[in-house]
């Protein structure tokens, strides 16, 4: 229990440090991303209201690009966040010699290709065409393939962790990724059980809006961690005498 409490406390501290206690550049990025998400969700709600009540004079009526569909504005913004997070993890791993972050760079790259280019659907369709399996089995196998690939990356990353602090940071991003999967898979399972237009809109907002928010949290936290790594690197290179003010 003391170990779990220590890890939980440390992860909570890192979460606030990476996401809140950061420099001006990170705060501006957070503000821009937050405003963009608020605007996208507001536009989706306006689109849903216009469609439900057939407000044909509304600017949002018929504007599928405001919905959470492939190629829509919210999904496109999410693709950008996923790719940015992958590149940030890649930079941390390469520039600061922390090999375990290559794992999250790979995981986010898999997520990006799956969302932007329908990776698991492509794999499933290939199985259907080449092995004559049913579409549902093909889709399940495609989803399992991308999930297994992400799991392999994660496990390989665990074996490269060399400190308790890095372990806590790794667990923190694992929690973020688990929440992302929860919205994308768990909520989606409940979504399929409801057919009413009102419930469809609510579940779409929870599912896709939750995914978008968690992707933003993950990418901004990765940026915050990069800023902290750069600060630590500068301190380590600083001569001892320069770390103290002159009398």
Secondary structure as GFF3:
##gff-version 3
##sequence-region A 1 247
A	DSSP	alpha_helix	2	19	.	.	.	ID=ss1
A	DSSP	alpha_helix	24	52	.	.	.	ID=ss2
A	DSSP	three_ten_helix	64	66	.	.	.	ID=ss3
A	DSSP	alpha_helix	73	95	.	.	.	ID=ss4
A	DSSP	alpha_helix	101	117	.	.	.	ID=ss5
A	DSSP	alpha_helix	119	131	.	.	.	ID=ss6
A	DSSP	alpha_helix	135	158	.	.	.	ID=ss7
A	DSSP	alpha_helix	164	181	.	.	.	ID=ss8
A	DSSP	pi_helix	182	186	.	.	.	ID=ss9
A	DSSP	alpha_helix	187	191	.	.	.	ID=ss10
A	DSSP	alpha_helix	197	237	.	.	.	ID=ss11
A	DSSP	three_ten_helix	240	243	.	.	.	ID=ss12
###
